[in-house]
């Protein structure tokens, strides 16, 4: 009755739902209640409300580390899973940090130059240390 699923066999929508629930469970450990939105409201897939009654995070769920021009200035957090690890970072803040460190080379990526977007299927070693403070 309760057989573990093979994540790789899920379609993209099923994978997104699976990731949301894994992340929501982890956020609960930090006092957040995650609520899925029926549409991408201002770029957010879900909101996370903290038990302090004051903290509200607007969160975009991604499959990997990424930055996108369409999210700039929207006060969004990006969350993604890397194996069993979960990272959630303030989109604009982390982008500015790694740009300032010279780690986001605009000239190396056509997507960055043309669209202001950049993502990595695996976390590059030179960026991993910048993500440590955002690991849940």
Order of alpha helices (4+ residues) and beta strands (2+ residues): alpha-beta-beta-beta-beta-beta-beta-alpha-alpha-beta-alpha
